[in-house]
Amino acid sequence: MTKRLVDLWGALILWLTSLVGIVAFAYPFLLQQVPRDALTHRSENALAALAVLVTLCLIAVLVELTSGRMNARTVATMGVLLAINAALRLVETTLIALPGGFSPVFFLITLSGYVFGARFGFLYGALSLLVSAMITGGVGPWLPYQMLTAGWVGLTAGWFHPLASRTRWEVPILAVFGLLWGFLYGAILNLYFWPYLVGATGGGWEPGLGLSEVIRRYAAFYVVTSLGWDGLRAVGNFLLMVVLGAPVLKILRRFRQRFQVEFEEISPHG
């Protein structure tokens, strides 16, 4: 099997992982009725999604190593970055009461995907949430959905590199990117439990609703329950990138050059 073919398999596995994530988020909306024991039903689905997601991520890492896109030093770099994010998450949850939904872990996920590429960014984002959840005791039905959404943060950051790196506004662009994902992360993550809520603020989801009504109800729920929380995360992402973006970018690029990490992008078309 040629390296090019193995590399193609690597891309397909990551796209398959994202597809599994989309199906996992969309599944509740395909039900004919809200299950009576919604919490048990949700937990069972989350456990299955977590098992599939972790397996696909591990396979993706092995394929990346086989194709040569990643090497032992690249994996070591990812390990160091995972340890840093896990430590930040531990400090955040046990020692420092950060405001709202702000978490510093998204800062490194964004920059790692931006510097090392979209595939690295997806794997790093997903594994960051997995490792930090294990260390902080944050394992629950929300974990696979957090992993997927964080992976998408790193993936899309890699896509932004060709655009942002050619301008003088690299850090401001990344700051706006973090700002937008501060809101998107919460808006996407809510979808894993919102369909199971009966009598949700603004009206919950019900089978048979039209798309416009689903959007209206979810928007009302989001504004009342999540907008302020996500707003603090978005502002935190923005400020952290403005203050520390440039020096950390410089450090990560030195790592990439020293370890000769192959830097290629996955276009949205594969």
C-alpha positions in Angstrom: 0.0 0.0 0.0 1.5 3.3 -1.1 1.9 6.3 1.3 -0.5 8.2 -0.9 -3.2 5.6 -0.5 -2.6 5.3 3.3 -2.8 9.1 3.4 -6.1 9.0 1.7 -7.3 6.4 4.2 -6.3 8.8 6.9 -8.5 11.6 5.5 -11.4 9.2 5.0 -11.2 8.0 8.6 -11.4 11.6 9.9 -14.3 12.4 7.6 -16.0 9.2 8.8 -15.4 10.4 12.4 -17.0 13.7 11.7 -19.9 11.9 10.0 -20.4 9.7 13.0 -20.5 12.9 15.1 -23.1 14.5 12.9 -25.3 11.4 13.1 -24.9 11.3 16.8 -26.0 14.9 17.1 -28.9 14.4 14.6 -30.1 11.1 16.0 -32.6 12.5 18.6 -34.3 14.6 15.9 -35.1 11.4 13.9 -37.0 9.8 16.7 -40.8 9.5 16.4 -41.3 10.4 20.0 -39.2 11.5 23.0 -38.3 8.3 25.0 -39.9 8.0 28.4 -36.6 7.3 30.1 -34.8 10.0 28.2 -31.7 10.2 30.5 -31.0 6.4 30.2 -31.6 6.6 26.4 -29.2 9.5 26.1 -26.5 7.9 28.2 -26.6 4.7 26.2 -26.3 6.6 23.0 -23.4 8.7 24.4 -21.6 5.5 25.5 -21.8 4.0 22.0 -20.7 7.3 20.5 -17.7 7.5 22.9 -16.6 4.0 22.1 -16.8 4.6 18.3 -15.1 8.0 18.6 -12.1 6.9 20.7 -11.6 3.9 18.4 -11.6 6.0 15.2 -9.2 8.5 16.8 -6.8 5.8 17.7 -7.0 4.3 14.2 -6.5 7.8 12.7 -3.3 8.2 14.7 -2.0 4.9 13.5 -2.8 5.7 9.9 -1.1 9.1 10.2 2.0 7.4 11.5 1.9 4.8 8.7 1.5 7.5 6.0 4.4 9.6 7.3 2.3 12.6 8.0 3.0 12.1 11.7 6.1 10.6 13.3 7.3 9.7 16.8 8.3 13.4 17.4 4.9 14.6 16.2 3.2 12.2 18.6 5.5 13.4 21.4 4.6 17.0 20.6 0.9 16.1 20.7 1.5 14.4 24.0 3.1 17.4 25.5 0.3 19.7 24.3 -2.3 17.3 25.7 -0.6 17.4 29.0 -0.6 21.2 29.0 -4.3 21.3 28.2 -5.1 18.7 30.8 -3.1 20.7 33.4 -4.9 23.9 32.4 -8.3 22.1 32.7 -7.3 20.8 36.1 -6.3 24.2 37.4 -9.5 25.7 35.9 -11.8 23.2 37.6 -10.1 22.9 41.0 -8.2 26.1 41.7 -9.5 29.0 39.7 -13.2 29.9 39.2 -13.1 31.2 35.7 -16.1 33.2 34.6 -19.0 31.5 32.7 -18.1 29.0 30.1 -14.6 30.3 29.4 -11.9 27.7 29.3 -8.2 28.2 28.2 -8.1 24.8 26.5 -9.6 26.1 23.3 -6.7 28.5 22.8 -4.2 25.7 22.3 -6.6 23.7 20.2 -7.0 26.6 17.8 -3.3 27.3 17.5 -2.3 23.7 17.2 -4.7 23.1 14.4 -3.6 26.3 12.7 0.1 25.5 12.9 0.2 21.7 12.6 -2.7 21.3 10.2 -6.3 20.3 10.1 -5.9 16.6 10.8 -3.6 17.2 13.8 -6.0 19.9 15.0 -9.0 17.5 14.9 -7.2 14.7 16.8 -5.7 17.1 19.3 -9.0 18.8 20.0 -10.9 15.5 20.5 -8.1 13.9 22.6 -7.7 17.1 24.7 -11.2 16.9 25.9 -10.9 13.1 26.5 -7.7 13.3 28.5 -8.7 16.4 30.5 -12.1 14.8 31.3 -10.4 11.7 32.7 -8.1 13.8 34.9 -10.7 16.1 36.2 -13.5 13.5 36.6 -15.5 15.1 33.8 -16.6 11.9 32.1 -20.3 11.8 31.4 -22.8 11.6 28.5 -21.6 14.9 27.3 -18.0 13.8 26.7 -18.2 12.4 23.2 -20.0 15.5 22.0 -17.5 17.7 23.6 -14.7 15.7 21.9 -16.3 16.0 18.5 -17.0 19.7 18.8 -13.5 20.5 20.1 -12.2 18.4 17.2 -14.1 20.5 14.8 -12.5 23.6 16.3 -9.0 22.3 15.6 -10.0 21.1 12.1 -11.4 24.4 11.0 -8.5 26.2 12.5 -6.3 24.2 10.1 -8.4 25.3 7.2 -7.9 29.0 8.1 -4.1 28.8 7.8 -3.9 29.5 4.0 -6.1 32.6 4.5 -4.8 34.1 7.7 -1.1 33.4 7.3 -0.9 35.5 4.1 -2.0 38.7 5.9 -0.7 41.0 8.5 -3.8 40.4 10.6 -3.0 36.8 11.5 -3.6 37.1 15.2 -6.7 39.3 14.9 -8.2 36.8 12.5 -7.5 34.0 14.9 -9.0 36.1 17.7 -12.2 36.5 15.8 -12.1 32.8 15.0 -12.0 32.0 18.7 -14.8 34.5 19.4 -17.1 32.8 16.9 -16.3 29.3 18.1 -17.0 30.5 21.7 -20.6 30.8 20.6 -20.7 27.9 18.2 -19.2 25.4 20.6 -22.1 25.9 23.1 -24.7 26.1 20.4 -23.6 22.8 18.9 -23.1 21.1 22.2 -26.6 21.9 23.5 -28.0 19.8 20.7 -27.0 16.5 22.4 -29.6 17.1 25.2 -32.1 19.7 24.0 -34.3 17.3 22.1 -34.8 15.2 25.3 -36.0 18.2 27.3 -39.7 18.3 27.8 -41.1 21.8 28.5 -37.8 23.5 27.7 -37.6 27.3 27.8 -39.2 28.7 24.6 -40.7 25.3 23.8 -38.8 22.1 23.4 -38.4 19.9 20.4 -41.3 17.7 19.3 -41.5 15.2 16.5 -43.1 16.6 13.3 -42.1 20.2 13.8 -41.0 22.1 10.7 -37.4 23.3 10.4 -38.3 26.9 10.9 -40.2 26.1 14.1 -37.3 23.9 15.4 -34.9 26.8 14.8 -37.2 29.3 16.5 -37.6 27.1 19.5 -34.0 26.3 19.8 -33.0 29.9 19.4 -35.3 30.9 22.2 -33.8 28.2 24.4 -30.3 29.2 23.5 -30.8 32.9 24.2 -32.3 32.2 27.6 -30.0 29.4 28.8 -26.7 29.6 27.0 -26.0 32.9 25.3 -24.5 34.7 28.4 -22.4 31.6 29.3 -21.1 31.2 25.8 -20.5 35.0 25.5 -18.0 34.8 28.3 -16.3 31.9 26.6 -16.1 33.8 23.3 -14.7 37.0 24.9 -12.2 34.9 26.9 -11.0 33.2 23.7 -10.7 36.5 21.9 -8.7 38.2 24.7 -6.4 35.2 25.3 -5.6 35.1 21.6 -4.9 38.9 21.4 -2.6 38.7 24.5 -0.8 35.4 23.9 -1.5 34.5 20.3 1.7 35.9 18.7 4.3 34.4 21.2 2.6 31.0 21.3 2.4 30.9 17.5 6.1 31.5 17.4 6.8 28.7 19.8 4.6 26.2 18.0 6.2 27.1 14.6 9.6 26.4 16.1 8.4 23.0 17.2 7.0 22.3 13.7 10.2 23.3 12.0 12.4 21.4 14.4 10.5 18.2 14.2 9.8 18.5 10.5 6.1 18.0 10.8 4.6 17.6 7.4 2.1 20.4 6.9 -0.8 19.8 4.6 -4.4 20.9 4.7 -7.6 19.0 4.2 -9.8 21.0 2.0 -13.6 21.0 2.8 -14.0 18.9 -0.3 -11.6 16.1 0.9 
